[in-house]
Amino acid sequence: MTTESINLLRVDMSKGSIALAPLREDWRLLGGRSLTSRLLLEECDATCDPLGPENVFVLAGGVLTGTSAPTSGRLSVGAKSPLTGGIKEANAGGNPAQHLAKLGVRAVVVTGQPADANARFGLEIDSEGARLVSADDLKGLWTYATCERLTERYSKNASFICCGPAGEHRLGGASVACTDQDNRYPARHASRGGMGAVMGSKGLKFVAIEPGRAKLRKAFEHREFVNACKQIGQAYRDGDQLFAEGTAIGVKLADSIHSLPYKNRIAGQSPDADTLDGYLIKETFEERGGGMHNCLTGCIVQCSNVIHNPDGTYKTSALEFETMALLGANCAVENWEDVADLDRLCDELGLDTIETGAAIGILMESGGMKWGDVKSMKALFQEISDGTELGCAIGGGAVTTARLTGHDRVPVVKGQAIAAWDPRPLKATGVTYATSAMGADHTAGLVLEPGVPLEDCARRSQEEQIVSAICDGSGFCEFLGASPDDIRTLYGHMIGREVSRDEIADLGWQTLEDEWEFNRRAGFTDADDVLPECMRTDAVGPTNEVFDLPAEVIADAKIRKKLGAAFFEKQATG
């Protein structure tokens, strides 16, 4: 069996202390989301104040992160969510997770809170250990400026994690930013659930990881592991490569099935779908520069777009479908270039583009701003940075904006804005939104299949939730398409024993169970597993689709069903 050293780095912000402890042996196959959820269940008081010292903030790489497995370096960020009051995991690309793993750190666990709420700290991690340093000079800086300063202090190989002003203001829509593989742009965000606010509440402005000459992690069955990685990579290259031009190309597909949010979801189609079409981004590459790139070392998907202004200067990167939908169509913005500007502003302040777009849509529907008023939308970001009443409401998300405006049509689940894919024509996805412990999160188990029979919705949702949990624990990006069989095979080679289909399914299901149990302790019940009234009464599409699944159908997704051979074979073939 493997003797690899895998550790947890524990940081107590109240005491200013740091300790390295070995990962429990029975947790060796826990990583990413599966590890953040287990740590929170065992070590965080579910009834605590999400912005108080008792909350636990976790940065975790996957079981395969830091190895030669392709596209396996995603970072999971977990904590009790200030947005929902329940458990949350959000993950991001970039190089920080891989650098941590190469240094032998599976997760960084941050507890406590500085006595001085105005103090800012940085956490340095390298081959010599870890230390807290003052970051008062970075207070209030936007993320790009923060990382520019950090690149002057650390080597060109270092990677960074930081929060922007939204996190420092402890706003519920705040994200955690990671730098990409070239450390040029803090454009890879763990966006959902207000994880940036928790980071800000810890007084932690940045984490800098210096990998030095740390080598790739090596599997116990090295040759077999490498061969399996090659097969997975080749299977992806031989496949359809659906994300080779980025996820923003999903705009027209969503529009065609009435699943594209328009004007705070009063409709499922936008009259501006043609000018929000993600394919238009690619047309600028030859004239302006930019192009597709991989956000982390070893990624073969390369779904991230780098977008330049007309004069050839850099504008933003990783402009994704969810952003095009929520900051674009949902706010009646007509042109993708304006959405790109708004995306950059969200990245600069450290904000979830989904939550922010939903909040602005509510502001517009309430009469506080004209639909499609891009100039006024952009002005909001300075208000968020300055911490004005309106700025804090928008930065706080859809619910806080509705509270300020008195608006009562609020498309959220468990306090979190519904993701772009509308659940009325995609009812199995609606089951995921309702039953996920994390609220309406597209990364929890998306089922892009209109017309799933009523009797199959719970099963399809549950299957996708398990697959997502397995993937999020591995460190893989879902876009690679690695199946549970692929993941269990690589796990087996890593530790030197077979990991069965039942065991890998158990790992995925246990993650869901851990998250549901945390929420139960926090006070959630089955009565919270519902979609908002507007999704149940306001129809979209030519067949007047509403989300009309009975409560017993939704509840069935939380009753475990056996994953047989047919399931695994279907996953393996895509």
C-alpha positions as CSV (number, residue, x, y, z in Angstrom):
1,M,0.0,0.0,0.0
2,T,1.0,3.6,-0.6
3,T,3.1,5.4,2.1
4,E,2.6,8.8,0.5
5,S,2.5,11.6,3.1
6,I,-0.9,13.5,2.9
7,N,-1.6,16.2,5.4
8,L,-4.1,18.8,6.6
9,L,-2.7,22.3,7.2
10,R,-4.6,23.8,10.1
11,V,-4.7,27.5,10.6
12,D,-6.2,29.2,13.6
13,M,-6.8,32.9,12.9
14,S,-7.7,33.6,16.5
15,K,-4.3,32.4,17.8
16,G,-2.3,33.0,14.7
17,S,-1.1,29.4,14.9
18,I,-0.4,26.9,12.1
19,A,-0.1,23.1,12.5
20,L,0.4,20.3,10.0
21,A,-1.4,17.0,10.8
22,P,-1.5,13.8,8.7
23,L,-4.8,13.0,7.0
24,R,-6.7,10.2,8.7
25,E,-6.0,6.9,7.0
26,D,-9.7,6.2,6.7
27,W,-10.1,9.5,4.8
28,R,-7.5,8.7,2.2
29,L,-10.1,8.5,-0.6
30,L,-11.7,11.8,0.5
31,G,-10.7,14.9,-1.4
32,G,-12.3,18.0,-2.8
33,R,-16.0,18.3,-2.0
34,S,-16.1,14.9,-0.2
35,L,-13.4,16.1,2.2
36,T,-14.8,19.7,2.7
37,S,-18.2,18.2,3.5
38,R,-16.8,15.6,6.0
39,L,-14.6,18.2,7.7
40,L,-17.6,20.5,8.1
41,L,-19.9,17.8,9.4
42,E,-17.3,16.7,12.0
43,E,-15.7,20.0,13.0
44,C,-18.1,22.8,12.3
45,D,-21.1,23.7,14.5
46,A,-23.9,23.7,12.0
47,T,-25.8,26.3,14.0
48,C,-22.9,28.8,14.1
49,D,-22.8,32.3,12.6
50,P,-21.4,31.7,9.1
51,L,-19.4,34.9,9.5
52,G,-18.2,34.2,13.0
53,P,-15.1,32.5,14.4
54,E,-16.8,29.1,14.7
55,N,-17.3,28.6,11.0
56,V,-14.7,26.4,9.3
57,F,-13.2,27.5,6.0
58,V,-11.7,24.7,3.9
59,L,-9.5,24.7,0.7
60,A,-9.2,21.2,-0.6
61,G,-7.7,19.5,-3.6
62,G,-9.1,16.2,-4.9
63,V,-7.8,12.7,-4.4
64,L,-6.1,12.8,-7.8
65,T,-4.9,16.4,-7.6
66,G,-1.2,16.9,-8.1
67,T,-0.8,13.7,-10.1
68,S,-0.4,13.2,-13.9
69,A,-4.2,12.6,-14.3
70,P,-5.4,15.1,-16.9
71,T,-7.5,18.0,-15.8
72,S,-7.5,16.9,-12.2
73,G,-6.5,20.1,-10.3
74,R,-9.7,21.7,-9.3
75,L,-9.9,23.3,-5.8
76,S,-12.9,22.8,-3.6
77,V,-13.8,25.6,-1.2
78,G,-16.1,24.7,1.7
79,A,-17.8,26.4,4.6
80,K,-21.2,27.1,6.2
81,S,-22.7,29.4,3.7
82,P,-23.6,33.0,4.7
83,L,-26.0,33.0,1.8
84,T,-28.0,29.9,2.6
85,G,-27.2,29.1,6.2
86,G,-26.4,25.6,5.1
87,I,-23.4,23.7,3.9
88,K,-21.6,24.8,0.7
89,E,-18.9,23.7,-1.6
90,A,-17.8,25.7,-4.6
91,N,-14.8,24.7,-6.8
92,A,-12.5,26.5,-9.2
93,G,-9.7,25.8,-11.6
94,G,-6.2,27.4,-11.6
95,N,-3.0,26.0,-10.1
96,P,-3.4,26.4,-6.3
97,A,-4.8,23.0,-5.6
98,Q,-2.1,21.2,-7.7
99,H,0.6,23.2,-5.9
100,L,-0.8,22.3,-2.5
101,A,-1.0,18.6,-3.4
102,K,2.5,18.5,-4.6
103,L,3.6,20.0,-1.3
104,G,1.7,17.2,0.5
105,V,-1.3,19.2,1.6
106,R,-4.7,17.7,0.8
107,A,-6.6,20.6,2.5
108,V,-6.1,23.9,4.4
109,V,-8.5,24.2,7.3
110,V,-9.0,27.7,8.6
111,T,-10.7,28.4,11.9
112,G,-11.1,31.3,14.3
113,Q,-11.0,35.0,13.6
114,P,-8.6,37.8,14.3
115,A,-9.4,40.0,17.3
116,D,-9.0,43.0,15.1
117,A,-11.7,42.9,12.4
118,N,-9.8,45.5,10.3
119,A,-6.6,43.4,10.1
120,R,-5.7,41.6,6.9
121,F,-3.4,38.6,6.6
122,G,-1.8,36.5,4.0
123,L,-1.0,32.8,4.3
124,E,2.3,31.7,2.7
125,I,2.8,28.0,2.0
126,D,6.0,26.5,0.6
127,S,8.3,23.5,1.0
128,E,9.6,24.9,4.3
129,G,6.2,25.2,5.9
130,A,3.5,27.8,6.3
131,R,3.2,31.2,8.0
132,L,0.8,34.1,8.4
133,V,2.0,37.5,7.3
134,S,0.4,41.0,7.4
135,A,-1.6,42.0,4.3
136,D,-2.9,45.3,5.6
137,D,-1.4,47.0,2.6
138,L,-3.8,45.0,0.4
139,K,-6.9,45.9,2.2
140,G,-9.8,46.9,-0.2
141,L,-7.8,46.1,-3.3
142,W,-9.6,44.6,-6.2
143,T,-8.4,41.1,-7.2
144,Y,-6.3,42.0,-10.2
145,A,-4.4,44.7,-8.3
146,T,-4.0,42.3,-5.4
147,C,-2.4,39.6,-7.6
148,E,-0.2,42.2,-9.4
149,R,1.2,43.1,-6.0
150,L,1.7,39.4,-5.0
151,T,3.6,38.6,-8.2
152,E,6.1,41.2,-7.2
153,R,6.6,39.5,-3.8
154,Y,6.7,35.8,-4.9
155,S,8.3,33.7,-7.6
156,K,6.9,33.4,-11.1
157,N,5.8,29.9,-10.2
158,A,3.7,30.8,-7.3
159,S,-0.1,30.6,-7.4
160,F,-2.6,32.7,-5.5
161,I,-6.0,32.5,-3.8
162,C,-7.6,35.8,-2.8
163,C,-10.9,37.5,-2.0
164,G,-11.9,40.9,-3.3
165,P,-13.7,43.8,-1.6
166,A,-17.0,41.8,-1.7
167,G,-15.4,39.2,0.5
168,E,-13.8,41.8,2.8
169,H,-17.3,43.4,3.2
170,R,-18.6,39.9,4.0
171,L,-21.3,39.9,1.3
172,G,-23.2,36.8,0.6
173,G,-22.4,36.9,-3.1
174,A,-18.7,37.0,-2.6
175,S,-16.4,34.5,-4.4
176,V,-12.9,33.1,-3.9
177,A,-10.5,33.9,-6.7
178,C,-7.7,31.7,-8.0
179,T,-5.0,32.5,-10.5
180,D,-4.8,30.6,-13.7
181,Q,-1.8,28.4,-14.8
182,D,0.1,31.5,-16.0
183,N,-0.7,33.4,-12.8
184,R,-1.8,36.3,-14.9
185,Y,-5.4,36.6,-14.0
186,P,-7.4,35.9,-10.9
187,A,-10.3,34.7,-13.1
188,R,-11.0,31.2,-11.8
189,H,-13.6,31.6,-9.1
190,A,-15.2,29.4,-6.5
191,S,-18.2,31.5,-6.9
192,R,-21.4,30.2,-5.3
193,G,-22.6,30.4,-1.7
194,G,-20.6,33.3,-0.4
195,M,-17.3,31.5,0.2
196,G,-15.5,34.8,-0.3
197,A,-17.4,36.3,2.6
198,V,-16.2,33.5,4.9
199,M,-12.6,34.0,3.7
200,G,-13.0,37.7,4.4
201,S,-14.5,37.1,7.8
202,K,-11.3,35.2,8.7
203,G,-9.2,38.2,7.9
204,L,-7.6,36.2,5.1
205,K,-6.9,38.4,2.1
206,F,-4.7,35.9,0.2
207,V,-3.0,32.5,0.2
208,A,0.3,32.3,-1.8
209,I,1.6,28.8,-2.6
210,E,5.2,28.4,-3.7
211,P,5.6,24.9,-5.2
212,G,9.4,25.2,-5.6
213,R,10.7,22.0,-7.1
214,A,7.9,19.8,-5.7
215,K,7.2,16.9,-8.1
216,L,4.1,15.2,-9.2
217,R,2.5,12.8,-6.8
218,K,3.2,9.2,-7.8
219,A,0.7,6.4,-7.7
220,F,1.5,3.1,-5.8
221,E,0.9,1.3,-9.1
222,H,2.7,3.9,-11.2
223,R,2.8,2.2,-14.6
224,E,-0.9,1.2,-14.5
225,F,-1.9,4.7,-13.3
226,V,-0.1,6.4,-16.2
227,N,-1.6,4.0,-18.7
228,A,-5.1,4.6,-17.4
229,C,-4.5,8.4,-17.5
230,K,-3.5,8.1,-21.2
231,Q,-6.6,6.1,-22.0
232,I,-8.8,8.7,-20.3
233,G,-7.0,11.5,-22.2
234,Q,-7.3,9.8,-25.5
235,A,-11.0,9.0,-25.0
236,Y,-11.6,12.7,-24.5
237,R,-9.6,13.7,-27.6
238,D,-11.5,11.1,-29.6
239,G,-14.8,12.3,-28.4
240,D,-17.0,15.3,-29.3
241,Q,-15.1,17.8,-27.1
242,L,-18.3,19.8,-26.4
243,F,-16.5,22.6,-24.5
244,A,-13.7,23.3,-26.9
245,E,-15.2,26.7,-27.7
246,G,-16.2,27.4,-24.1
247,T,-19.5,27.0,-22.3
248,A,-21.0,30.3,-23.6
249,I,-22.0,28.5,-26.7
250,G,-24.8,27.1,-24.7
251,V,-26.9,30.3,-25.0
252,K,-28.7,29.3,-28.2
253,L,-29.3,25.8,-26.9
254,A,-30.9,27.1,-23.7
255,D,-32.9,29.6,-25.6
256,S,-34.2,26.9,-28.0
257,I,-35.6,24.8,-25.1
258,H,-37.0,27.9,-23.2
259,S,-34.4,27.4,-20.4
260,L,-32.6,30.8,-20.8
261,P,-33.7,33.2,-18.1
262,Y,-35.0,36.6,-19.4
263,K,-36.0,39.6,-17.3
264,N,-35.8,37.9,-13.9
265,R,-37.2,34.7,-15.4
266,I,-40.5,36.1,-16.7
267,A,-39.6,34.1,-19.8
268,G,-37.3,31.3,-20.9
269,Q,-36.1,33.0,-24.1
270,S,-34.3,36.2,-24.9
271,P,-34.8,38.3,-28.0
272,D,-31.1,39.0,-27.8
273,A,-29.9,35.4,-28.0
274,D,-28.3,36.0,-31.3
275,T,-26.1,38.8,-29.9
276,L,-25.4,36.9,-26.7
277,D,-24.3,33.8,-28.6
278,G,-21.0,32.5,-27.3
279,Y,-19.8,31.6,-30.8
280,L,-19.3,35.3,-31.4
281,I,-16.4,35.3,-29.0
282,K,-14.3,33.0,-31.2
283,E,-14.8,35.4,-34.1
284,T,-12.8,38.1,-32.3
285,F,-9.7,36.0,-31.7
286,E,-8.0,36.5,-35.1
287,E,-8.4,40.2,-35.1
288,R,-8.0,41.1,-31.4
289,G,-5.9,38.2,-30.1
290,G,-7.0,36.0,-27.2
291,G,-8.2,32.5,-27.7
292,M,-8.9,29.3,-25.8
293,H,-6.6,28.2,-23.1
294,N,-6.3,25.8,-20.2
295,C,-6.9,27.3,-16.8
296,L,-4.7,24.8,-15.0
297,T,-1.6,22.9,-15.8
298,G,-2.4,19.5,-17.3
299,C,-5.9,20.5,-18.6
300,I,-6.7,19.0,-21.9
301,V,-10.2,20.4,-22.1
302,Q,-9.2,24.1,-22.7
303,C,-12.7,25.5,-22.3
304,S,-11.5,28.8,-20.9
305,N,-11.7,31.8,-23.3
306,V,-9.3,34.8,-23.1
307,I,-11.2,37.8,-24.4
308,H,-9.5,41.0,-25.6
309,N,-10.8,44.5,-26.2
310,P,-11.0,45.8,-29.8
311,D,-7.6,47.5,-29.3
312,G,-6.0,44.1,-28.5
313,T,-5.7,44.6,-24.7
314,Y,-6.9,41.9,-22.3
315,K,-10.5,42.2,-21.0
316,T,-11.5,39.0,-19.2
317,S,-11.2,35.3,-19.3
318,A,-13.5,32.4,-18.6
319,L,-16.7,34.1,-19.8
320,E,-19.1,31.2,-19.3
321,F,-22.7,30.4,-20.1
322,E,-24.0,31.0,-16.6
323,T,-22.6,34.5,-16.7
324,M,-24.0,35.2,-20.2
325,A,-27.4,34.0,-19.0
326,L,-27.6,35.8,-15.6
327,L,-25.7,39.0,-16.2
328,G,-26.9,39.0,-19.9
329,A,-30.3,37.7,-20.8
330,N,-31.7,37.8,-17.2
331,C,-31.0,41.6,-17.1
332,A,-32.1,42.2,-20.8
333,V,-28.5,43.0,-21.8
334,E,-28.3,42.9,-25.5
335,N,-24.6,42.3,-26.4
336,W,-22.1,39.7,-25.2
337,E,-19.3,42.4,-25.1
338,D,-21.2,44.2,-22.4
339,V,-21.5,40.9,-20.5
340,A,-17.7,40.5,-20.8
341,D,-17.2,43.9,-19.2
342,L,-19.6,42.9,-16.3
343,D,-17.8,39.6,-15.9
344,R,-14.5,41.4,-15.5
345,L,-16.0,43.6,-12.8
346,C,-17.4,40.6,-10.9
347,D,-14.0,39.0,-11.0
348,E,-12.4,42.2,-9.8
349,L,-14.6,42.5,-6.8
350,G,-14.8,38.8,-6.2
351,L,-18.5,38.2,-6.9
352,D,-20.6,35.3,-8.1
353,T,-21.9,36.3,-11.6
354,I,-25.0,34.1,-11.1
355,E,-26.0,35.7,-7.8
356,T,-25.1,39.2,-8.9
357,G,-27.1,38.8,-12.2
358,A,-30.1,37.5,-10.2
359,A,-29.8,40.4,-7.8
360,I,-29.7,43.0,-10.5
361,G,-32.6,41.4,-12.3
362,I,-34.7,41.8,-9.1
363,L,-33.6,45.4,-8.9
364,M,-34.7,46.0,-12.5
365,E,-38.0,44.2,-12.1
366,S,-38.8,46.2,-9.0
367,G,-38.3,49.5,-10.9
368,G,-35.0,50.4,-9.4
369,M,-33.1,50.3,-12.7
370,K,-34.2,50.1,-16.4
371,W,-33.9,46.8,-18.1
372,G,-30.6,46.5,-20.1
373,D,-29.1,49.6,-18.6
374,V,-25.5,48.5,-18.8
375,K,-24.1,51.9,-17.8
376,S,-26.0,51.8,-14.5
377,M,-25.2,48.2,-14.0
378,K,-21.5,48.9,-14.2
379,A,-21.8,51.8,-11.8
380,L,-23.2,49.4,-9.2
381,F,-19.8,47.7,-8.8
382,Q,-18.2,50.9,-7.4
383,E,-21.0,51.0,-4.9
384,I,-20.4,47.4,-3.9
385,S,-16.7,48.2,-3.5
386,D,-17.5,51.3,-1.4
387,G,-20.0,49.4,0.7
388,T,-23.0,51.6,0.1
389,E,-26.5,50.4,1.1
390,L,-27.4,49.5,-2.4
391,G,-24.0,48.1,-3.1
392,C,-24.2,45.8,-0.1
393,A,-27.7,44.6,-1.1
394,I,-26.6,43.7,-4.7
395,G,-23.4,42.1,-3.4
396,G,-25.4,40.3,-0.8
397,G,-27.4,38.5,-3.5
398,A,-31.0,38.1,-4.7
399,V,-32.6,37.8,-1.2
400,T,-30.9,40.9,0.2
401,T,-31.8,42.9,-2.9
402,A,-35.4,41.8,-2.7
403,R,-35.4,42.8,1.0
404,L,-34.2,46.2,0.1
405,T,-36.6,46.8,-2.7
406,G,-39.6,45.1,-1.2
407,H,-39.9,42.9,-4.3
408,D,-41.6,39.5,-3.7
409,R,-40.7,37.6,-6.9
410,V,-37.4,36.0,-5.9
411,P,-36.1,33.0,-7.9
412,V,-34.0,31.3,-5.2
413,V,-33.8,28.0,-3.4
414,K,-32.6,27.9,0.2
415,G,-31.5,31.5,-0.2
416,Q,-29.3,31.0,-3.3
417,A,-30.2,32.3,-6.8
418,I,-31.3,29.7,-9.3
419,A,-28.6,28.9,-11.8
420,A,-29.0,29.7,-15.5
421,W,-30.7,26.5,-16.7
422,D,-34.3,27.0,-15.9
423,P,-36.0,24.1,-14.1
424,R,-39.4,24.5,-15.7
425,P,-38.6,22.7,-18.9
426,L,-35.8,20.7,-17.2
427,K,-37.7,19.1,-14.3
428,A,-35.1,16.6,-13.3
429,T,-32.7,19.6,-12.9
430,G,-35.4,21.2,-10.8
431,V,-35.3,18.2,-8.5
432,T,-31.6,18.7,-8.1
433,Y,-32.1,22.4,-7.3
434,A,-34.7,21.5,-4.7
435,T,-33.0,18.6,-3.0
436,S,-29.3,19.6,-3.1
437,A,-28.1,20.7,0.4
438,M,-26.4,23.6,-1.3
439,G,-29.5,25.3,-2.9
440,A,-30.1,25.8,-6.6
441,D,-26.6,24.9,-7.8
442,H,-26.0,23.7,-11.4
443,T,-22.8,22.0,-10.4
444,A,-24.7,19.7,-8.0
445,G,-26.2,17.5,-10.7
446,L,-27.4,19.1,-13.9
447,V,-29.8,17.0,-16.1
448,L,-30.1,18.7,-19.5
449,E,-32.9,16.5,-20.8
450,P,-36.3,18.1,-21.5
451,G,-39.2,15.8,-21.2
452,V,-37.9,13.4,-18.6
453,P,-41.0,11.3,-17.6
454,L,-42.3,12.2,-14.2
455,E,-41.5,8.8,-12.7
456,D,-37.9,9.1,-13.8
457,C,-37.1,12.7,-12.6
458,A,-36.0,11.7,-9.1
459,R,-33.8,8.8,-10.3
460,R,-32.1,11.0,-13.0
461,S,-31.5,13.8,-10.5
462,Q,-30.1,11.4,-7.9
463,E,-27.7,9.7,-10.4
464,E,-26.3,13.0,-11.6
465,Q,-25.9,14.2,-8.0
466,I,-23.9,11.1,-7.2
467,V,-21.8,11.5,-10.3
468,S,-21.1,15.1,-9.5
469,A,-20.1,14.3,-5.9
470,I,-17.7,11.6,-7.1
471,C,-16.2,13.9,-9.6
472,D,-15.9,16.8,-7.2
473,G,-14.1,14.5,-4.7
474,S,-11.5,13.4,-7.3
475,G,-10.3,16.9,-8.5
476,F,-11.4,16.2,-12.0
477,C,-13.2,18.8,-14.0
478,E,-16.6,17.4,-15.1
479,F,-16.0,18.6,-18.6
480,L,-13.3,15.9,-19.0
481,G,-16.1,13.3,-18.9
482,A,-14.2,10.9,-16.6
483,S,-16.7,8.2,-15.5
484,P,-17.1,6.7,-12.0
485,D,-15.4,3.6,-13.4
486,D,-12.5,5.8,-14.6
487,I,-12.2,7.4,-11.2
488,R,-12.4,4.2,-9.2
489,T,-9.7,2.7,-11.5
490,L,-7.3,5.6,-10.8
491,Y,-8.1,5.5,-7.1
492,G,-7.2,1.8,-7.0
493,H,-3.9,2.4,-8.8
494,M,-3.1,5.3,-6.4
495,I,-3.5,3.3,-3.2
496,G,-2.6,-0.2,-4.5
497,R,-5.9,-2.0,-4.2
498,E,-9.1,-2.4,-6.1
499,V,-11.9,0.1,-5.5
500,S,-15.2,-1.5,-6.5
501,R,-18.2,0.0,-8.1
502,D,-20.1,-0.2,-4.9
503,E,-17.3,1.6,-3.0
504,I,-17.1,4.5,-5.5
505,A,-20.9,4.8,-5.4
506,D,-20.8,4.8,-1.6
507,L,-18.2,7.6,-1.6
508,G,-20.5,9.8,-3.8
509,W,-23.6,9.0,-1.8
510,Q,-21.9,9.6,1.5
511,T,-20.9,13.1,0.4
512,L,-24.6,13.8,-0.2
513,E,-25.5,12.3,3.2
514,D,-22.9,14.4,5.0
515,E,-24.3,17.5,3.4
516,W,-27.9,16.7,4.2
517,E,-27.0,15.8,7.8
518,F,-25.2,19.1,8.2
519,N,-28.2,21.0,7.0
520,R,-30.5,19.0,9.2
521,R,-28.4,20.0,12.2
522,A,-28.6,23.6,10.9
523,G,-32.4,23.4,11.1
524,F,-33.3,22.5,7.5
525,T,-36.2,20.1,6.9
526,D,-37.8,18.5,3.8
527,A,-40.1,21.6,3.7
528,D,-37.1,23.5,2.4
529,D,-36.7,21.2,-0.6
530,V,-39.0,23.3,-2.8
531,L,-38.7,25.7,-5.7
532,P,-40.0,29.2,-5.3
533,E,-43.6,30.1,-6.2
534,C,-42.7,31.9,-9.4
535,M,-41.3,28.6,-10.8
536,R,-44.5,26.8,-9.9
537,T,-46.9,29.4,-11.2
538,D,-45.2,31.5,-14.0
539,A,-45.2,29.5,-17.2
540,V,-42.6,29.5,-20.0
541,G,-42.6,28.1,-23.5
542,P,-45.3,27.2,-26.0
543,T,-46.6,24.4,-23.7
544,N,-46.8,26.7,-20.7
545,E,-44.2,24.8,-18.6
546,V,-44.2,25.2,-14.8
547,F,-42.3,23.3,-12.2
548,D,-45.2,21.1,-11.1
549,L,-43.6,18.0,-9.6
550,P,-45.3,16.8,-6.4
551,A,-43.4,16.9,-3.1
552,E,-43.2,13.1,-2.9
553,V,-41.4,12.9,-6.3
554,I,-38.9,15.5,-5.2
555,A,-38.4,13.7,-1.9
556,D,-37.7,10.4,-3.7
557,A,-34.3,11.8,-4.9
558,K,-33.0,11.5,-1.3
559,I,-33.9,7.8,-1.0
560,R,-31.0,5.8,-2.2
561,K,-31.3,3.7,-5.3
562,K,-28.9,0.9,-6.4
563,L,-26.5,1.9,-9.1
564,G,-26.3,-1.2,-11.2
565,A,-24.0,-2.2,-14.1
566,A,-26.2,-0.5,-16.6
567,F,-25.6,2.9,-14.9
568,F,-21.8,2.5,-14.9
569,E,-21.8,1.4,-18.5
570,K,-24.0,4.3,-19.6
571,Q,-21.6,6.7,-17.8
572,A,-18.6,5.2,-19.4
573,T,-20.1,5.7,-22.9
574,G,-21.2,9.3,-22.1
